[in-house]
Amino acid sequence: MNSASLDVVGIGNAIVDVIAHADDAFLAGEGLAKGTMTLVDAPRAEALYQLMGPAVEISGGSVGNTMAGLASLGGTGAYIGKVRDDFLGQVYRHDITATGIRLRRRRRRPDREPRVV
């Protein structure tokens, strides 16, 4: 890839928002505070994901959103960052490349990092 052919290169972490309806009883039962984010390990994240109702996965994060905005305005760009080698990593890879952004990544093992809920 010729770097001169790019308008912007973004470096960041892949973030995928998982949006699902949860009532107050569910949050209380799982020890989660409404309106906050909580750092959890991979087993806890998987357990919560299994307990949730239907959800929508939406790629985001400041760098991902900026790069998608760049592409929507006709710019060319590439993303460099860590993308997990799991379902949500597949969602992120699909979404970012579907915008036309080139993806440079280092695959991460699913069991290596905490997650935020």
Buried (B, 14 or more C-beta within 10 A) or exposed (E): EEEEEBEBBBEBBBBBEBEBEBEEEBBEEBEBEEEEEEEBEBEBBBEBBEEBEEEEBEBBBEBBBBBBEBBEEEBBBBBBBBBBBBEBBBBBBEBBEEBBBBBEBEEBEBEEEEBEB
